[in-house]
Amino acid sequence: MSFPSACCNTPPVVANYTTKGEYGKLGDYDCYFAGKKGSKRGLFINYDVFGFHPNVLQLCDILGGLGFYVLLPDLLRGVPLTMADLGKPKVLEEFMRTAGSWDTSKGAFVQGLEHLRNSGATSVGIIGFCWGGRHVVTALEKLDGFVGGAIVHPAMVNSDDFDKVRAPLMALPSKDEDKQMYKNGFEELKAKPFGAQCRLESFEDMTHGFCGARGDWSDPVVAKRANDAIQFLVSFFDGLMPK
C-alpha cells in the first residue's frame, strides 16, 4: 500500500513534546487549535476520556503541520476521568449520562463545524479516540456536514452503528476491540454509496489507547505504530478532502 508524499513525510511522534498550537475559545469551550487557519481542510478532533493529554495535542500539531486546520475542544471542561475512575462502574455510568453524553457534547460539534467552515475549510472531517470514537459515529449519523470520520481504538461502538453512518468511516481498532464486529460492520458499509471510501486497519499488536493518552511513546515500537496510525488518518482524509 502506498501513501501520498505528505503522509510519507509525517514527522514521528516523540515522548517529550512541546506544543506548537494555540489555546483559545469556541463559545464557552476551551480549545486547542493547530495548523493554519484558512486551510481548505478542517479537522474536528474528540480526545479520549483523559482530556488534553500531550499525546493528542502532539497528534493535532502533526496533522496541522500537514495542511489541516485542527480544532480540539475541551468537551470535558477540564474535568477528565482518571485511571482510577475506569474501575468504578457507577462513575462510568454517570459519566455517560452527563459529561460524556452526546446530548452534552452535540453543541460543540455543531459550533466546531461552523467555526471550521467560517475559517475557510471547504471540507471538514472528524476524528475520535476511545469514547471520542463513539461521538464520531453518532455525529456521522445525526449531523450533516462532515465529509467523513475516523475512530481510533474506539469504545462503545455497537454492531448496529455501522448501518447508521451517512459518510465514509475509517476504523483503527487495537487488539482489545471486537475484531469480528468491525469486520462484519465494514462488510455492511461496502453496500453504501460511499462504501469504497471506508477503511478498516487493525492494530493487532497494540493495546487499547496506544494512539491516545495511554500510549507510551517513549517505547519505540508504540511510537512507530502511533505514527503508522497517523499515516492512515492522513491518507484517509487526503482521499476525502481536496487540497
N, C-alpha and C positions, 0 to 999 in steps of 0.2 A: 504494500500500500504506500502511495506517495503522498507527500504533504506539500502545500504551496510554500514558496520561499519564506514568507513571513512566519509560517509555522515552524519551518526548519530552523529559523533563527531565533526561536523563542528562548529568552535567557533562562538559565536553570534556576530553580528555587534554591534558596540558601537558608541556613539555620538562624544566623544572626542578621537581622534585617532592620533597615531604617526606611520608613515610609517615604514615598515621593509625592503622594497625592495631597489633597487638601480636605480639611473638615469644614462643613458648612451646615446649612439648614434647608429642609424641604418642608414647608409648613411648620408644624411643631415637632418634626423628626430631626434629630441629629443625623448627619450623613457623612460618608466618605466619598469623595469624588476623585477619579483617576482618569488620565488621558486628556485629550484636547477637546474642550467644549467647542462645538461647531462641527464635530465629526458627523458624517452621514450615518454612522453605525453606532447605535446606543445599546448598552447592556445594563439591565437591572439585575442586581445580584442579591440573593437572600442567603445569609450565612446559616450556620448550624446553631444549635441551642446555646453555644458558648459565646455568642456575640462577636464583638470586634477583636478577634484573635489575630495576632501578627501574620499567621499563615494566609488568612483570607484577604487581609489588606495587601499582602505581597502579591497574591494572585490578581487582585484588582489592578495593581500597578503594572504587572506584566501584560495584562490584556489592554490596559490603557496605552502602554508603550507600543502596542501592535496596531494602533489605529482606532480602537474603540473608545467611546466616551462612556465611562463606567460610573454607575450610581449604586452605592451600598448604603441603604438606610438602616438605622438602628431600630429595627422593629420591636426589640425587647426593651427599648428605652433605658438602657444602662443597667438592666437587671437580668443578666443571662442566668441560665441554670449552671450548676456545678456538677462535678463528677459524683459528689455525694447525693445530689438530687436524683440522679438516674437510678439509684437503688431504692427509691421511695415511690411506689405506685400511686399513692394518693397525691403526691406532689406533681407527678406527671399528668395525672388526670385533671388536676386543677389547672395546670399549665395549658393543656389542650383546650380547656373550656374557656380560658381567659386570654392571657397574653399570647399564647401560641395558636389561637383560633384564626380561621380565615376571616370571620366577621371583624375581628380586631385589626387584622392586617390589610384587608382589602383596600381601604382608603389610601394607604401608602403606595400600593401597586398602581392605582388609578392616577395618583399625583405624580408618581415616578415616570409613568409612561408619558404623561402630558409634559413633564419637565424635559425629558429627553427629546421629545419631538420639538418643543419650543426652543430647545438649544441647538437645533439643526439636524437632528437624526431623522433620516427618511425611513429607516427601518430599526426596529427595537427588538432585541432578544432578551431572554430571561434565563438565569442560572440559579439553581438552588442546591444546597448541601444538606444531607440528612433530613431533618424536619423541614428545612427550606425547600427540599425537593417536593414535599407534599404540597406546598403552596404553589409551586410551579405547575404541577399537574392540574390543580384547581384553577389557576389563572388561565391555562390553555383551554379549559372547559368553559369558564364563565365570562371571561373578558375578551373583547376584540382588540386587536392592535398589535399583539406580539407576533412576530414572524415565525417564532419557534422557541423551544425551551430545552434546556439540558438539566438533568438531575444526576448528581454525583453522590455515590454511596447513599442513595435515598432511603428514607424511613417513612413508614405509614402509608406506602403506596399499595393499593389493593388490585386484585386481578381484574376487577370491573372498571378500573380507571382508564385503561388504555382505549376502550371504545368511546370514551367521552371527550378525549382531547380533540381540538379542532385546528391544530397546527403541528408542524413537524416536531418530533421529540427525539432527543438523544438521551440514553441512559448509560451511566458508567458505574454499574454495581460492583461491590467488592465481593470477596468470598463469603461474607456474612449475610448477604442478601439472598432472597429466594431465586436461585438461578433459573429454575423451571418456570416460575411465574413470569419472569422477564422474557424468557424465550417464547413462551406462549403469547404473551402480550404483544410482542413485536411481530409475531406472525399475524395477529389481528390487525395491527397497524398497516401491514402491507396492502390490505384491501382498501384503505382510504385513498382519496385522490392524491394526497401528499406522501403516501406510504414509501415511495422510493427515496424520499429525503430523510426518513427516520433511520436512526443508527443505534445499535447496541454493541457496546465494547465492554467486556467483563474483565475485571482485575482479580483473577482468582488467586493471585499471590499476595494480595493486600487485604488488611483488615478494615472494618468499617471506620471511617473517619480519616483515612490516610491522607486525603487531599484537603482536609479541613483542620479544625483545632486539635484533633487527636494525632495528626501526622507528626512524627519525629523526623524533621527534615535535616537533622544532624546525621541521620543514618543515610548513607549514600544510596542505598537500594530504595528506600522510601522516597527520597528526594527525586531520584530518577523516575520513579513511577508517577509521582505527582506531576513531574514535568511532562511525562507521556500523556497524562490526563488533560493537561492544559493544551497540548498539541491537538488532541482530539477535539477539544472545545473550539479552538481556533479554526480548525478545518471544517467543522460543522457549521459554524456561523459564517465563515467565508463563503460557504455554499448557499447561504440564505440571504446574505446581505451584499448588495452591490457596493463597491468602493467609490 
